[in-house]
Amino acid sequence: MDLPPEELQFLTLTDILKESTSIPKQSPKTFYFITLTLIFPLSFAILAHSLFTHPLLSQIDTSASPSSSQWTKLLAFQFFYLIFLFAFSLLSTAAVVFTVASLYTSKPVSFSSTVAAIPSVFKRLFITYLWVTLTMVIYNVVFLGFLVLLMVAIDTENAALLVFSIVVIFALFLVVHVYITALWHLASVVSVLEPVYGFAAMKKSYELLKGRTRMAALLVFGYLLICGLINGVFGSVVVHGGFEYGVLARIMVGGFLVGLLVIVNLVGLMVQSVFYYVCKSYHHQGIDKSALYDHLGGYLGEYVPLKSSIQMENLDV
């Protein structure tokens, strides 16, 4: 990013997307390998997941008495899928955030240096992810509790009121889900670029989102909507379209959708990095590039006394 820090706060959604998509041009080889080794497997797994679970679910659904082996296969596949998804999601985040920050500080960047930094970055992201997961579990339990109480409290004969109440609760659930997702994405960047992680990173993320919550919500909602549409088309054409579409057509559509999801995920990771700098600029928190440079070097085993904070108020960079 070549924009002066004081101008970042004025970036619109279009500007953020334009700035994010221009970042790979600064180190195309590094982003090529990151995309090929991390983001492509992640995107492929997200879409291909239904190709493997659909036959298993069909067998269980058509069987009068599903065997324990069928359930074991399904549960085992789901377990390993979630582990793979979790690992590659964190790895992709660590690689992209570290690379973008290195370019921002004019630190020499390469795929090997990014890979070398990932283990240390991964630990911090993992702890932050655990806190986010705990938050999501709590709000899901609260949501289900409200839903159960609603169905018990409202007379089931009053269908209109029941449906309206459920729609309102689901709308509130979606709003909270989008906000927590935005909080998580920003906290992930904070965990990499600042000497805080876990609950402290979530708290910092909450503070940075103030004044930029609507922009963050639009970015997250747009990302989730695009991913949902891609998954929907993949499911209807590739997974369930065996009789309506030929094999070649399904392969071509599937390959196109995987490539599209790869682009969406890559841009999404770069957007969350750029958005971090936008939030810092909005709150008039400059970033000491020398301190950030040293902080990033610490992930590569370069001994530097980590400064208490890389945030410098009203600092000219």
Steps between C-alpha positions, in 0.01 A plus 500: 500500500644829390230726645600738782360380836290814545315425172406143592209610719328655198501181291157384382399137452595526133837651590570221749422234241713678239790538742472136609499357148812701411710352783594168326664700219772606746613140553318277248721195553438496877124532461500239224652241734277603791196460278614168356607334828252645751202683355429257216485190727278694742260613227493158334422329832214741574325417173602134462378425853141454380613262223612250765232557764206487256543126416542414869191697598303342215592152620396581855177666383392211276596231748222373725746446784833676439795298624750631751774480234312747280471750783864441594614578145294818493616622841864411428489684168340805663761500776799489265335755270459747786861448608621558143277806461614645832870443430506639146280794597749607767799424279359708214422789734847488654672494161300783340500736801874452554579553131283813468658648816849422369423682177354791699825539695718440190638187666649249252232242439504156345300181529779338706502788752122481525512126563770552763280748686181292489570274806534794739208687344285186506528467880369853552217455250407167658455656846295785353288250309426310823366819658290575193366143502403537866316823415318330212399205717358735762297704255371185325386358833328829584335505157369144534380579852300802378359293214381225735350749745325675213340180372388411851368846587308569178186303428571276202152577368609859440716406203546854368641631827724194537644535149553876545681445831723229353590727205593782740717269712673360192566856376657588834699177486632593153598848619690360798660231285625758247636721779684215673642389165629854440640503853675167434655607170634825643621324816694258279690789343557657842640168627764504227592868494485596866644343816155383614287197422210303640249702702725808486493487119120476503480798733733698273295398200183620673659840559623528140157414359338800668402746231567246226248233601266565208784475249624179663148354495461575129835340420426188705141468377615541140766232548258257665237567231742433213628182668141388560408555135806308381418210734136507390583483129761229562249293694219533247711446187798282600368301796129459418499565125602155382195441279455854372864574415764289328820393672711742295272794580508417872881479496531832318254675732665345805847609390377853428331528841807372683714758319246771581497405868882507506492860374228597748692349793829662397340843456312454827822436692667804346194715570509414871868604508433833325194559718721475810708795378182689411369457856835605649501812286137579586590500872808714426732219605806512280713190455869517572635314199838439666331341804275293275804401294672376817183326617474307173870415522435336835294232324807414293725451802661842478554612857360844564364649821128498428362844572204521733281624218540573133231762523624859488244773535522769228831363371608603152609191311 
